[in-house]
Amino acid sequence: MKKFLIIAFLVIVGLGIAYLTFVIAAIKIVVGAVLLGVAAIALLAVWIMWKNRD
């Protein structure tokens, strides 16, 4: 019985670590997408300003 409890505990810990890894990765993807959007808007603004100078 003790062996089954240890195995169950390790499986639960493994699932918890996998879930946290997924959540952290999802947060990083969202932050990266937002920063990429901000960079694209800034690049577009610079390009428009550069085109208006001509």
WOURNOR-V99061 format. One record per residue. N is the residue number from 1. RES is the residue in one small letter. BURIAL is 1 if it has 24 or more other ideal C-beta (glycine too) atoms within 12 Angstrom, else 0. D_CENTER is the distance of its C-alpha to the mean C-alpha in whole Angstrom. Layout:
<<N	RES	BURIAL	D_CENTER> <N	RES	BURIAL	D_CENTER>>
This chain:
<<1	m	0	40> <2	k	0	38> <3	k	0	37> <4	f	0	35> <5	l	0	34> <6	i	0	32> <7	i	0	31> <8	a	0	29> <9	f	0	28> <10	l	0	26> <11	v	0	25> <12	i	0	23> <13	v	0	22> <14	g	0	20> <15	l	0	19> <16	g	0	17> <17	i	0	16> <18	a	0	14> <19	y	0	13> <20	l	0	12> <21	t	0	10> <22	f	0	8> <23	v	0	8> <24	i	0	6> <25	a	0	4> <26	a	0	4> <27	i	0	4> <28	k	0	2> <29	i	0	3> <30	v	0	5> <31	v	0	6> <32	g	0	7> <33	a	0	9> <34	v	0	10> <35	l	0	11> <36	l	0	13> <37	g	0	15> <38	v	0	16> <39	a	0	17> <40	a	0	19> <41	i	0	21> <42	a	0	22> <43	l	0	23> <44	l	0	25> <45	a	0	26> <46	v	0	28> <47	w	0	29> <48	i	0	31> <49	m	0	32> <50	w	0	33> <51	k	0	35> <52	n	0	37> <53	r	0	38> <54	d	0	40>>
